[in-house]
Amino acid sequence: MALKVLVVDDSSFFRRRVSEIINSDPQLEVIGNAVNGKEAVEQAKQLRPDVITMDIEMPVMDGITAVREIMSSTPTPILMFSSLTHDGAKATLDALDAGALDFLPKKFEDIARNREEAVGLLQKRVKEIARKRVMMRRPAVARPTTTAREPAAATTATARPLGRTTTATTTRPAAAAPARPTAKPVAGRFKATGKKYQLMAIGTSTGGPVALQKVLTKLPANFPLPIVLVQHMPATFTAAFAARLNNLCKISVKEAADGDMLKPGVAYLAPGGMQMMLEGRPGSTRIRIIDGGERMNYKPCVDVTFGSAAKIYQDKVLSMILTGMGADGREGCRMLKSGGSTIWAQDEESCVVYGMPQAVAKAGLSTEDLPLERISERILVELGLG
């Protein structure tokens, strides 16, 4: 049965364009159109779509307000369409705060090299977020708080960029990934491993803005480690996102700049369209921002940042892979693992898209699966702060 999609936009041209793309996939079907947020709320109740695509700026009721109302009355996965401007970035982040799961630029050419790629991208994103509809609509059930795995044997590998920026492509499993060890339930209270760390690193993609906000806002102002953040996001969005996090968090958050020296209690967000690398030595590490590269699919790329961190910090990195499409981060985590560093993965149930964490978990690289709402608690316990 095809996934049912409601298309919401005040532009008849854009509604028609999106509908044609969606209907060209036999697994998708547009079951309704709305020209403003008020109609979207009403049709969401009447038609019960599996996914809604939503414009932000509309008459009568804007997209952000519509998202809030839909999520309170008829929770449904929502994909926002946004302009790649500073104002568009702020509005898109507001929509994600309101409950939307993902976003794409209204100008597909900004994220795709040709029409065929743009068509496939939109279809894939709709199908990916549709997987969350069951979780949104079913009653909450008791589940284990977290699972832990026995450490896998360390292996070495060269970091390889995989997938695409927030416009991720289909993920292929690693050809020789080791079997995933049996998960062991862990009691409600966490225990510190006793390891010492000099850096915290987090990589994420789809669903990441909300996930990062939930994790970072719970960290204290005296957080003892520098933090590097890699979020798949367009270049025009990262400055606005860093500013938002800085306003919400007790720690400092900034968009990373070339030459920044890592300082405890400061989080550095990789700028969109570029690559963030670390150089130097522990205690005197500098950020290098380099061109994204034509051959690099992810810009920024988790593998690139994590790989450079592994070379400097060896076993002193506390790293996490959060929600996101694709497998970016797997090879960077492999390098961290080979040096003895710690890798955690967000658990499947709390992910918007269980792609990146799954790739790391299936490769046997992460030692714990953690629900999003408890990752901050786990961090504080591990560092002796909680």
Secondary structure, DSSP 8 states (H G I E B T S, - for coil): --EEEEEE-S-HHHHHHHHHHHHTSTTEEEEEEESSHHHHHHHHHHH--SEEEEESS-SSS-HHHHHHHHHHHS---EEEEE-SSHHHHHHHHHHHHHT--EEEESSGGGT-SSHHHHHHHHHHHHHHHHTTHHHHHS------S-EE--------------S-SSS-------TT-------EE--SS--------SEEEEEE-TTHHHHHHHHHTTS-TT--S-EEEEE---HHHHHHHHHHHHHH-SSEEEE--TT-B--TTEEEE--TTEEEEEEEETTEEEEEEEE--TT-SSSS-HHHHHHHHHHHHTT-EEEEE-SBSS-TTHHHHHHHHHTT-EEEEE-TTT-SSBSHHHHHHHTT--SEEE-HHHHHHHHHHHTT--
